[in-house]
Amino acid sequence: MSEHLLEPELHEETGHEFQRRHRHGVQDRLVLSELAPDAVIDHLDADDNPVELITFGTVRETCPKCKEAHLKLVLRQRRVRLAHLFCAECQSCFDAHYANGASALTI
């Protein structure tokens, strides 16, 4: 599986760099690790029927694999073993953690 380091987004507003309220350091950057879908989702049937999942919103991070879609947050539920970020475009699953190894998906 692959890992991707996400750089903070830079915003420009009327020619001036937009400053965020809080400064984020290297330790605050997210690292996305691709997960095998079978490791996070229970597939009860061997057929190709789609698995219905409840997503809990779209996050600002885009998929590092297809570079198009914003990722969706999927929390643990009946058929989901691990909370993860999901790309609906390429159907990839990602774990998100900080550079120090702490999970970004833990409440």
N, C-alpha and C positions, 0 to 999 in steps of 0.2 A: 504494500500500500504506500501511497505517497503522502508527503507532508508539504504544506504550503504556508509560508509566513505572509500575513496580510499587513501591508503598509497602511498607516493612517491616511484617510482621505484629506486632500487639501481642497478647501472651498475658497472661491474668489467671489467677492461682492463689490460691485462698482469699482473694480480695479485695485482694491485693497485686499490683502489676505485676511480671511475671516479667522479670528482668534477664538478658540474654544474656551469655555470657562475654566477647564482644568487642563493642565499640561499632562500629556501622556508620555511616559518613557518607554524604553525598549521592553521592560518587563510587562507592560500593559498590552503589547501587540498580541493579536490572536494567532495561534498556529492551528491550522486545520489539518487533520489527519484523515485520509479517506478510509472508510470502514467498508467491509464486505456487507452487503445488504442482509445476507443470511445470518450475520453475527448480531444484528440489531432487531430484525423483524422475524417473527415466527410465521412460517408458511405451512399452514395445516394441510393444504392439498398440493398434489404434484402438478395440477393443471396450471394454466397460464391466466387464471382469473385474477383481476387486479385486487390488491389488498387495500381496504379502505382504512385510512388513517386520519386522525384529527390533528390538524396543524394549529399552532398557537401563534400565528402571525408570521410576517415576513421580516427578516432582519436586514440591516443595511449591507452586509457582506454579500458579494456576488460569488457565484460558483467559480472556484479556481480551475475547474476542469473544462467547462464549456464557455466560461467568461461572459455569459449573457444574463442569466437569471439570478435574481436575488434568492438567497437560501431561505427556507422555511424552518421554523422551530418545531420539532416533534418531541413531545414529552413522553415518558413511559405511560403505557396504556395496555389494554388487554393483549394485543399482539406485538407490542413493542418492548423489547428487553432493555434498551438503553436510550436515554434522551440523546438526540442528535440533530444536526442540521441536514436538511434534505433539499436537493435540487430537483424540481419538477420537470425541468427540461431534459436533463441527461440521466435522471433517476439515480444520482449518486448520493451517498450518505457520508457525513463528515462528523468527527468528534472535534470539539473546539476546546483548546486549553491555552494557557498563557505560557510564556517562555520558561517560567520557573516550574512548569509541570502541573500547576493547579488547574482544575477543570473550570471552564467558563460557563458550563451548563448546570452547575450546582447552585441550588438556592441557598 
